Amino acid sequence: MVASMFTAAHDALVASVVRLLHRANMTQRELAHALGREHNLIGRIETGQRRIDLIEWVSICRACGADPESETVRLIRSITHVVPTRGRVAGKPKRK
């Protein structure tokens, strides 16, 4: 996987999309078609050039035949440790 320009949490989201795609045995083009989107959308997501929102995440899960709720719980569990807590930006200590 290509490192994204965003965060470790976003990288985990991208990895989840890739996992869903492979588990569904779909190509990027097939997934994009199922979503009714341009064929290079999934490639841009996979390379970290494009973020996805919650609505797209649910659509991707459904298009891959996965349950959006259980996939979201799995994703949240995998990123909880890398998402900054309130008042703290990732990589920066709290102000005193």
C-alpha positions in Angstrom: 0.0 0.0 0.0 1.2 3.5 -0.8 1.5 5.8 2.2 -1.2 8.4 2.1 -0.8 12.1 2.6 -3.2 12.0 5.6 -3.0 10.0 8.8 -2.4 6.6 10.2 -6.2 6.3 10.8 -6.8 7.2 7.1 -4.3 4.6 6.1 -6.3 2.0 8.1 -9.5 3.1 6.3 -7.8 2.6 3.0 -6.5 -0.8 4.1 -10.1 -1.7 5.0 -11.4 -0.7 1.6 -8.7 -2.8 -0.1 -9.6 -5.7 2.2 -13.3 -5.4 1.3 -12.4 -5.3 -2.4 -10.3 -8.4 -2.2 -12.7 -10.3 0.0 -15.5 -9.5 -2.5 -13.1 -10.7 -5.4 -13.9 -7.5 -7.2 -11.7 -5.3 -9.4 -11.4 -1.5 -8.8 -13.4 -1.0 -12.0 -16.1 -3.4 -10.9 -16.5 -1.6 -7.5 -16.6 1.8 -9.1 -19.2 0.6 -11.5 -21.3 -0.9 -8.6 -21.1 2.5 -6.9 -22.0 4.3 -10.1 -18.8 6.3 -10.1 -15.9 6.9 -12.4 -13.5 4.0 -12.9 -10.5 5.6 -11.3 -12.2 6.5 -8.0 -11.1 3.3 -6.2 -7.5 3.7 -7.4 -7.4 7.3 -6.0 -8.8 6.0 -2.7 -6.3 3.2 -2.5 -3.3 5.5 -3.2 -4.5 8.0 -0.6 -5.2 10.7 -3.1 -8.9 10.8 -2.2 -10.6 10.6 1.2 -14.0 8.9 1.6 -16.8 10.0 3.8 -19.1 7.9 5.9 -21.8 7.7 3.2 -19.3 6.4 0.7 -17.9 3.9 3.2 -21.4 2.5 3.7 -21.9 2.3 0.0 -18.5 0.6 -0.5 -19.3 -2.0 2.2 -22.7 -2.7 0.6 -21.3 -3.0 -2.9 -18.7 -5.5 -1.6 -21.4 -7.5 0.1 -20.3 -6.6 3.6 -22.3 -5.4 6.5 -21.6 -1.7 7.0 -22.2 -1.8 10.7 -19.9 -4.7 11.5 -17.2 -3.3 9.1 -17.4 0.1 10.8 -17.0 -1.4 14.3 -14.0 -3.4 13.0 -12.5 -0.2 11.5 -13.1 1.8 14.7 -11.4 -0.8 16.8 -8.4 -0.7 14.4 -8.0 3.0 14.5 -8.9 4.0 18.1 -5.3 4.0 19.2 -4.1 6.4 16.4 -7.0 8.9 16.4 -6.1 12.0 18.6 -8.1 12.6 21.7 -9.8 15.9 22.4 -7.5 18.7 22.8 -4.5 16.9 21.3 -3.3 16.9 17.7 -1.6 13.7 16.6 2.1 13.9 17.2 1.9 17.0 19.4 1.9 17.1 23.2 -0.9 18.8 25.1 -0.4 22.4 25.9 0.2 23.3 29.6 
